[in-house]
Amino acid sequence: MAKKRPFGMAASEEETEALTGLLDVARGLENLPVSAWPPGARPAPFQYTPDHVVGPGADIDPTEITFPGCTCVTTSCVPGTCSCLRHEENYDGSQCLRDMGSSEATYARPVFECNILCQCGEHCRNRVVQRGLQFHLQVFKTEKKGWGLRTLEFIPKGRFVCEYAGEVLGFSEVQRRVHLQTAQDSNYIIAIREHVCDGQVMETFVDPTYVGNAGRFLNHSCEPNLLMIPVRIDSMVPKLALFAAKDIWPGEELSYDYSGRFLNLMDREAKERPHDEKLRKPCHCGAKSCLAFLPYDSSLYCPLEKPDSN
């Protein structure tokens, strides 16, 4: 299992580039360097973190360990005896997420990995996302979409690719940041809504604008090759893990659906729901099924709540 470097402890871009001759966007904080193309080009400055960090208004610090560990002593945990495996095994023997592309699936089922308090070993098959990057990725300049992210090697369907990590925020802070954005600004904020028992919805808001990882460079596609799955390891704050939805070839741009549609299934209500096209940005994904505009979450743009004057 990969050791986590303390947040903020990293070599500068200049130091890394001087030693290797290549810019490592991740600044040595990942298992593998994340290169940039073309040589000499640099994305706008931001603070790199491989994991979520607590931001303004967050109810839970994502770095706190709140889940108890399992008591398994076998090499790999198995369903029925391991408290971390709620259903069947999450991954197969090739570290691939199970049930990728099931035609009957409408929503992603919850994934819980073994954590630092578990008694199973680091080679347990239920430890995948926590191991970090396993494939060489590259940030590159696209023709119409600004910076993007691509793979430099083959990625089989079902394998974990990267996280979408950043500041975990409260809703009021999300609203504040959204209302400060101009039409020219890129919006990195993502809202994850998970349906739990009794009709309740659990919301997680992540913003990698100022503090984030390589996932912040992922562009949207109406026919994406990545699927975002919330994965929990140490606490209820989910890691936004991106898995290969199909075999991905070297040099191929990595993308996911910003709307969060599972397995790229279009919600009929989403098709019929009216949108304010003045607030929406054009989509340049180039897919045959392109919807012309990037997904738009109107709930984040509702009027700011006024403080109680009493």
TORKOL-4160 file (C-alpha; in steps of 0.2 Angstrom, whole numbers, padded with zeros to 4 digits, m for minus):
310
<pt num="1" X="0000" Y="0000" Z="0000"/>
<pt num="2" X="0007" Y="0017" Z="m0005"/>
<pt num="3" X="0013" Y="0028" Z="0009"/>
<pt num="4" X="0005" Y="0045" Z="0010"/>
<pt num="5" X="0016" Y="0060" Z="0010"/>
<pt num="6" X="0011" Y="0074" Z="0023"/>
<pt num="7" X="0000" Y="0087" Z="0014"/>
<pt num="8" X="0011" Y="0101" Z="0007"/>
<pt num="9" X="0028" Y="0092" Z="0008"/>
<pt num="10" X="0033" Y="0091" Z="m0010"/>
<pt num="11" X="0047" Y="0097" Z="m0021"/>
<pt num="12" X="0044" Y="0112" Z="m0031"/>
<pt num="13" X="0040" Y="0111" Z="m0050"/>
<pt num="14" X="0057" Y="0120" Z="m0053"/>
<pt num="15" X="0066" Y="0107" Z="m0042"/>
<pt num="16" X="0058" Y="0092" Z="m0050"/>
<pt num="17" X="0061" Y="0099" Z="m0068"/>
<pt num="18" X="0079" Y="0102" Z="m0064"/>
<pt num="19" X="0082" Y="0085" Z="m0058"/>
<pt num="20" X="0072" Y="0075" Z="m0071"/>
<pt num="21" X="0071" Y="0087" Z="m0086"/>
<pt num="22" X="0052" Y="0085" Z="m0086"/>
<pt num="23" X="0039" Y="0094" Z="m0077"/>
<pt num="24" X="0030" Y="0083" Z="m0064"/>
<pt num="25" X="0013" Y="0091" Z="m0061"/>
<pt num="26" X="0011" Y="0080" Z="m0046"/>
<pt num="27" X="0027" Y="0087" Z="m0038"/>
<pt num="28" X="0032" Y="0069" Z="m0032"/>
<pt num="29" X="0016" Y="0067" Z="m0022"/>
<pt num="30" X="0010" Y="0052" Z="m0032"/>
<pt num="31" X="0017" Y="0035" Z="m0035"/>
<pt num="32" X="0021" Y="0040" Z="m0053"/>
<pt num="33" X="0025" Y="0057" Z="m0060"/>
<pt num="34" X="0012" Y="0066" Z="m0070"/>
<pt num="35" X="0021" Y="0074" Z="m0085"/>
<pt num="36" X="0015" Y="0089" Z="m0095"/>
<pt num="37" X="0015" Y="0092" Z="m0114"/>
<pt num="38" X="0021" Y="0101" Z="m0123"/>
<pt num="39" X="0038" Y="0103" Z="m0115"/>
<pt num="40" X="0040" Y="0120" Z="m0106"/>
<pt num="41" X="0021" Y="0123" Z="m0105"/>
<pt num="42" X="0014" Y="0125" Z="m0087"/>
<pt num="43" X="m0004" Y="0124" Z="m0081"/>
<pt num="44" X="m0010" Y="0138" Z="m0071"/>
<pt num="45" X="m0003" Y="0137" Z="m0053"/>
<pt num="46" X="m0012" Y="0127" Z="m0040"/>
<pt num="47" X="m0008" Y="0117" Z="m0024"/>
<pt num="48" X="m0006" Y="0098" Z="m0028"/>
<pt num="49" X="m0014" Y="0085" Z="m0016"/>
<pt num="50" X="m0017" Y="0067" Z="m0020"/>
<pt num="51" X="m0031" Y="0066" Z="m0007"/>
<pt num="52" X="m0046" Y="0077" Z="m0001"/>
<pt num="53" X="m0042" Y="0091" Z="0011"/>
<pt num="54" X="m0055" Y="0099" Z="0022"/>
<pt num="55" X="m0061" Y="0116" Z="0016"/>
<pt num="56" X="m0073" Y="0130" Z="0022"/>
<pt num="57" X="m0090" Y="0123" Z="0028"/>
<pt num="58" X="m0086" Y="0105" Z="0028"/>
<pt num="59" X="m0095" Y="0094" Z="0041"/>
<pt num="60" X="m0081" Y="0081" Z="0041"/>
<pt num="61" X="m0063" Y="0082" Z="0040"/>
<pt num="62" X="m0059" Y="0069" Z="0026"/>
<pt num="63" X="m0042" Y="0065" Z="0033"/>
<pt num="64" X="m0049" Y="0059" Z="0050"/>
<pt num="65" X="m0051" Y="0040" Z="0052"/>
<pt num="66" X="m0068" Y="0036" Z="0058"/>
<pt num="67" X="m0072" Y="0018" Z="0051"/>
<pt num="68" X="m0067" Y="0003" Z="0062"/>
<pt num="69" X="m0056" Y="m0010" Z="0054"/>
<pt num="70" X="m0060" Y="m0027" Z="0049"/>
<pt num="71" X="m0053" Y="m0042" Z="0059"/>
<pt num="72" X="m0049" Y="m0053" Z="0044"/>
<pt num="73" X="m0032" Y="m0062" Z="0046"/>
<pt num="74" X="m0032" Y="m0070" Z="0029"/>
<pt num="75" X="m0022" Y="m0064" Z="0014"/>
<pt num="76" X="m0038" Y="m0056" Z="0006"/>
<pt num="77" X="m0054" Y="m0052" Z="0013"/>
<pt num="78" X="m0070" Y="m0062" Z="0008"/>
<pt num="79" X="m0089" Y="m0057" Z="0009"/>
<pt num="80" X="m0098" Y="m0064" Z="0023"/>
<pt num="81" X="m0084" Y="m0063" Z="0035"/>
<pt num="82" X="m0076" Y="m0046" Z="0032"/>
<pt num="83" X="m0085" Y="m0031" Z="0039"/>
<pt num="84" X="m0079" Y="m0020" Z="0025"/>
<pt num="85" X="m0087" Y="m0030" Z="0011"/>
<pt num="86" X="m0105" Y="m0026" Z="0012"/>
<pt num="87" X="m0110" Y="m0036" Z="m0003"/>
<pt num="88" X="m0099" Y="m0046" Z="m0014"/>
<pt num="89" X="m0081" Y="m0043" Z="m0018"/>
<pt num="90" X="m0077" Y="m0026" Z="m0025"/>
<pt num="91" X="m0063" Y="m0031" Z="m0036"/>
<pt num="92" X="m0057" Y="m0046" Z="m0046"/>
<pt num="93" X="m0040" Y="m0054" Z="m0046"/>
<pt num="94" X="m0034" Y="m0041" Z="m0059"/>
<pt num="95" X="m0039" Y="m0026" Z="m0048"/>
<pt num="96" X="m0053" Y="m0023" Z="m0059"/>
<pt num="97" X="m0070" Y="m0016" Z="m0053"/>
<pt num="98" X="m0083" Y="m0030" Z="m0054"/>
<pt num="99" X="m0100" Y="m0027" Z="m0063"/>
<pt num="100" X="m0093" Y="m0014" Z="m0075"/>
<pt num="101" X="m0106" Y="m0011" Z="m0089"/>
<pt num="102" X="m0121" Y="m0021" Z="m0082"/>
<pt num="103" X="m0136" Y="m0017" Z="m0092"/>
<pt num="104" X="m0147" Y="m0019" Z="m0077"/>
<pt num="105" X="m0138" Y="m0007" Z="m0066"/>
<pt num="106" X="m0145" Y="0011" Z="m0064"/>
<pt num="107" X="m0135" Y="0017" Z="m0050"/>
<pt num="108" X="m0117" Y="0013" Z="m0043"/>
<pt num="109" X="m0118" Y="0002" Z="m0028"/>
<pt num="110" X="m0107" Y="0008" Z="m0013"/>
<pt num="111" X="m0089" Y="0002" Z="m0012"/>
<pt num="112" X="m0080" Y="0001" Z="0004"/>
<pt num="113" X="m0061" Y="m0003" Z="0004"/>
<pt num="114" X="m0052" Y="m0010" Z="0019"/>
<pt num="115" X="m0043" Y="0004" Z="0029"/>
<pt num="116" X="m0028" Y="0008" Z="0039"/>
<pt num="117" X="m0036" Y="0000" Z="0055"/>
<pt num="118" X="m0040" Y="m0017" Z="0046"/>
<pt num="119" X="m0030" Y="m0032" Z="0051"/>
<pt num="120" X="m0028" Y="m0039" Z="0034"/>
<pt num="121" X="m0012" Y="m0036" Z="0025"/>
<pt num="122" X="m0008" Y="m0023" Z="0012"/>
<pt num="123" X="m0009" Y="m0036" Z="m0002"/>
<pt num="124" X="m0028" Y="m0038" Z="0002"/>
<pt num="125" X="m0038" Y="m0038" Z="m0014"/>
<pt num="126" X="m0050" Y="m0025" Z="m0006"/>
<pt num="127" X="m0036" Y="m0011" Z="m0007"/>
<pt num="128" X="m0036" Y="m0003" Z="m0024"/>
<pt num="129" X="m0040" Y="0016" Z="m0024"/>
<pt num="130" X="m0029" Y="0019" Z="m0009"/>
<pt num="131" X="m0014" Y="0012" Z="m0018"/>
<pt num="132" X="m0014" Y="0028" Z="m0029"/>
<pt num="133" X="m0009" Y="0030" Z="m0047"/>
<pt num="134" X="m0004" Y="0014" Z="m0056"/>
<pt num="135" X="m0003" Y="0021" Z="m0074"/>
<pt num="136" X="0008" Y="0035" Z="m0082"/>
<pt num="137" X="m0004" Y="0050" Z="m0085"/>
<pt num="138" X="0000" Y="0066" Z="m0094"/>
<pt num="139" X="m0007" Y="0083" Z="m0093"/>
<pt num="140" X="m0008" Y="0090" Z="m0111"/>
<pt num="141" X="m0014" Y="0106" Z="m0121"/>
<pt num="142" X="m0030" Y="0102" Z="m0131"/>
<pt num="143" X="m0036" Y="0111" Z="m0146"/>
<pt num="144" X="m0052" Y="0118" Z="m0139"/>
<pt num="145" X="m0054" Y="0112" Z="m0121"/>
<pt num="146" X="m0039" Y="0120" Z="m0113"/>
<pt num="147" X="m0029" Y="0107" Z="m0103"/>
<pt num="148" X="m0034" Y="0089" Z="m0103"/>
<pt num="149" X="m0027" Y="0072" Z="m0096"/>
<pt num="150" X="m0022" Y="0057" Z="m0106"/>
<pt num="151" X="m0014" Y="0040" Z="m0103"/>
<pt num="152" X="0003" Y="0035" Z="m0109"/>
<pt num="153" X="m0001" Y="0017" Z="m0107"/>
<pt num="154" X="m0014" Y="0004" Z="m0110"/>
<pt num="155" X="m0028" Y="0004" Z="m0096"/>
<pt num="156" X="m0039" Y="m0012" Z="m0096"/>
<pt num="157" X="m0058" Y="m0009" Z="m0093"/>
<pt num="158" X="m0062" Y="m0009" Z="m0074"/>
<pt num="159" X="m0045" Y="m0003" Z="m0068"/>
<pt num="160" X="m0044" Y="0012" Z="m0056"/>
<pt num="161" X="m0036" Y="0027" Z="m0065"/>
<pt num="162" X="m0036" Y="0042" Z="m0054"/>
<pt num="163" X="m0046" Y="0051" Z="m0041"/>
<pt num="164" X="m0055" Y="0068" Z="m0042"/>
<pt num="165" X="m0048" Y="0076" Z="m0026"/>
<pt num="166" X="m0048" Y="0093" Z="m0019"/>
<pt num="167" X="m0056" Y="0104" Z="m0005"/>
<pt num="168" X="m0072" Y="0096" Z="0003"/>
<pt num="169" X="m0084" Y="0111" Z="0005"/>
<pt num="170" X="m0100" Y="0115" Z="0013"/>
<pt num="171" X="m0115" Y="0120" Z="0002"/>
<pt num="172" X="m0114" Y="0139" Z="0007"/>
<pt num="173" X="m0096" Y="0140" Z="0002"/>
<pt num="174" X="m0100" Y="0131" Z="m0014"/>
<pt num="175" X="m0113" Y="0144" Z="m0018"/>
<pt num="176" X="m0101" Y="0158" Z="m0014"/>
<pt num="177" X="m0088" Y="0152" Z="m0025"/>
<pt num="178" X="m0100" Y="0149" Z="m0039"/>
<pt num="179" X="m0107" Y="0166" Z="m0039"/>
<pt num="180" X="m0089" Y="0173" Z="m0039"/>
<pt num="181" X="m0086" Y="0165" Z="m0056"/>
<pt num="182" X="m0086" Y="0174" Z="m0072"/>
<pt num="183" X="m0091" Y="0167" Z="m0089"/>
<pt num="184" X="m0072" Y="0165" Z="m0093"/>
<pt num="185" X="m0068" Y="0155" Z="m0078"/>
<pt num="186" X="m0068" Y="0136" Z="m0078"/>
<pt num="187" X="m0079" Y="0127" Z="m0065"/>
<pt num="188" X="m0070" Y="0113" Z="m0056"/>
<pt num="189" X="m0083" Y="0111" Z="m0042"/>
<pt num="190" X="m0092" Y="0094" Z="m0042"/>
<pt num="191" X="m0108" Y="0089" Z="m0032"/>
<pt num="192" X="m0110" Y="0071" Z="m0028"/>
<pt num="193" X="m0127" Y="0065" Z="m0023"/>
<pt num="194" X="m0130" Y="0048" Z="m0016"/>
<pt num="195" X="m0147" Y="0040" Z="m0013"/>
<pt num="196" X="m0147" Y="0031" Z="0004"/>
<pt num="197" X="m0161" Y="0023" Z="0014"/>
<pt num="198" X="m0178" Y="0031" Z="0017"/>
<pt num="199" X="m0176" Y="0043" Z="0002"/>
<pt num="200" X="m0162" Y="0053" Z="0010"/>
<pt num="201" X="m0149" Y="0060" Z="m0001"/>
<pt num="202" X="m0131" Y="0062" Z="0005"/>
<pt num="203" X="m0121" Y="0077" Z="m0004"/>
<pt num="204" X="m0102" Y="0079" Z="m0006"/>
<pt num="205" X="m0095" Y="0095" Z="m0014"/>
<pt num="206" X="m0077" Y="0094" Z="m0020"/>
<pt num="207" X="m0067" Y="0109" Z="m0027"/>
<pt num="208" X="m0050" Y="0106" Z="m0034"/>
<pt num="209" X="m0048" Y="0124" Z="m0041"/>
<pt num="210" X="m0035" Y="0129" Z="m0029"/>
<pt num="211" X="m0030" Y="0113" Z="m0021"/>
<pt num="212" X="m0032" Y="0097" Z="m0031"/>
<pt num="213" X="m0024" Y="0083" Z="m0040"/>
<pt num="214" X="m0022" Y="0077" Z="m0059"/>
<pt num="215" X="m0041" Y="0073" Z="m0059"/>
<pt num="216" X="m0044" Y="0092" Z="m0061"/>
<pt num="217" X="m0038" Y="0091" Z="m0079"/>
<pt num="218" X="m0051" Y="0079" Z="m0084"/>
<pt num="219" X="m0063" Y="0085" Z="m0098"/>
<pt num="220" X="m0081" Y="0081" Z="m0100"/>
<pt num="221" X="m0087" Y="0069" Z="m0114"/>
<pt num="222" X="m0104" Y="0064" Z="m0119"/>
<pt num="223" X="m0097" Y="0047" Z="m0123"/>
<pt num="224" X="m0084" Y="0045" Z="m0109"/>
<pt num="225" X="m0071" Y="0032" Z="m0106"/>
<pt num="226" X="m0071" Y="0034" Z="m0087"/>
<pt num="227" X="m0084" Y="0031" Z="m0074"/>
<pt num="228" X="m0084" Y="0040" Z="m0057"/>
<pt num="229" X="m0088" Y="0029" Z="m0042"/>
<pt num="230" X="m0089" Y="0035" Z="m0024"/>
<pt num="231" X="m0077" Y="0024" Z="m0014"/>
<pt num="232" X="m0075" Y="0025" Z="0005"/>
<pt num="233" X="m0060" Y="0019" Z="0014"/>
<pt num="234" X="m0057" Y="0028" Z="0031"/>
<pt num="235" X="m0073" Y="0039" Z="0033"/>
<pt num="236" X="m0090" Y="0043" Z="0026"/>
<pt num="237" X="m0082" Y="0056" Z="0015"/>
<pt num="238" X="m0080" Y="0047" Z="m0002"/>
<pt num="239" X="m0065" Y="0047" Z="m0013"/>
<pt num="240" X="m0072" Y="0051" Z="m0031"/>
<pt num="241" X="m0063" Y="0036" Z="m0040"/>
<pt num="242" X="m0063" Y="0036" Z="m0059"/>
<pt num="243" X="m0062" Y="0018" Z="m0067"/>
<pt num="244" X="m0060" Y="0014" Z="m0085"/>
<pt num="245" X="m0077" Y="0011" Z="m0092"/>
<pt num="246" X="m0069" Y="0002" Z="m0107"/>
<pt num="247" X="m0051" Y="m0002" Z="m0113"/>
<pt num="248" X="m0041" Y="0014" Z="m0115"/>
<pt num="249" X="m0026" Y="0015" Z="m0127"/>
<pt num="250" X="m0010" Y="0024" Z="m0125"/>
<pt num="251" X="m0012" Y="0043" Z="m0130"/>
<pt num="252" X="m0031" Y="0042" Z="m0128"/>
<pt num="253" X="m0038" Y="0057" Z="m0119"/>
<pt num="254" X="m0047" Y="0053" Z="m0102"/>
<pt num="255" X="m0064" Y="0059" Z="m0099"/>
<pt num="256" X="m0080" Y="0057" Z="m0089"/>
<pt num="257" X="m0098" Y="0063" Z="m0089"/>
<pt num="258" X="m0099" Y="0079" Z="m0078"/>
<pt num="259" X="m0117" Y="0075" Z="m0075"/>
<pt num="260" X="m0113" Y="0059" Z="m0066"/>
<pt num="261" X="m0125" Y="0048" Z="m0076"/>
<pt num="262" X="m0120" Y="0030" Z="m0072"/>
<pt num="263" X="m0114" Y="0020" Z="m0087"/>
<pt num="264" X="m0119" Y="0035" Z="m0098"/>
<pt num="265" X="m0137" Y="0031" Z="m0096"/>
<pt num="266" X="m0147" Y="0047" Z="m0101"/>
<pt num="267" X="m0161" Y="0051" Z="m0088"/>
<pt num="268" X="m0177" Y="0055" Z="m0097"/>
<pt num="269" X="m0180" Y="0070" Z="m0085"/>
<pt num="270" X="m0163" Y="0077" Z="m0089"/>
<pt num="271" X="m0168" Y="0077" Z="m0108"/>
<pt num="272" X="m0184" Y="0086" Z="m0104"/>
<pt num="273" X="m0178" Y="0098" Z="m0091"/>
<pt num="274" X="m0177" Y="0116" Z="m0097"/>
<pt num="275" X="m0160" Y="0124" Z="m0095"/>
<pt num="276" X="m0154" Y="0142" Z="m0095"/>
<pt num="277" X="m0142" Y="0142" Z="m0110"/>
<pt num="278" X="m0135" Y="0159" Z="m0105"/>
<pt num="279" X="m0126" Y="0150" Z="m0091"/>
<pt num="280" X="m0121" Y="0135" Z="m0100"/>
<pt num="281" X="m0105" Y="0132" Z="m0109"/>
<pt num="282" X="m0103" Y="0123" Z="m0126"/>
<pt num="283" X="m0097" Y="0105" Z="m0126"/>
<pt num="284" X="m0082" Y="0101" Z="m0138"/>
<pt num="285" X="m0081" Y="0083" Z="m0134"/>
<pt num="286" X="m0084" Y="0078" Z="m0152"/>
<pt num="287" X="m0094" Y="0063" Z="m0148"/>
<pt num="288" X="m0108" Y="0057" Z="m0160"/>
<pt num="289" X="m0121" Y="0059" Z="m0146"/>
<pt num="290" X="m0114" Y="0076" Z="m0140"/>
<pt num="291" X="m0128" Y="0086" Z="m0132"/>
<pt num="292" X="m0120" Y="0103" Z="m0137"/>
<pt num="293" X="m0118" Y="0110" Z="m0120"/>
<pt num="294" X="m0108" Y="0105" Z="m0104"/>
<pt num="295" X="m0119" Y="0098" Z="m0090"/>
<pt num="296" X="m0126" Y="0111" Z="m0079"/>
<pt num="297" X="m0131" Y="0109" Z="m0060"/>
<pt num="298" X="m0144" Y="0123" Z="m0057"/>
<pt num="299" X="m0145" Y="0120" Z="m0039"/>
<pt num="300" X="m0128" Y="0127" Z="m0036"/>
<pt num="301" X="m0133" Y="0144" Z="m0044"/>
<pt num="302" X="m0149" Y="0147" Z="m0034"/>
<pt num="303" X="m0149" Y="0164" Z="m0025"/>
<pt num="304" X="m0137" Y="0165" Z="m0010"/>
<pt num="305" X="m0145" Y="0163" Z="0007"/>
<pt num="306" X="m0146" Y="0180" Z="0016"/>
<pt num="307" X="m0140" Y="0179" Z="0034"/>
<pt num="308" X="m0154" Y="0181" Z="0048"/>
<pt num="309" X="m0155" Y="0199" Z="0053"/>
<pt num="310" X="m0163" Y="0195" Z="0070"/>
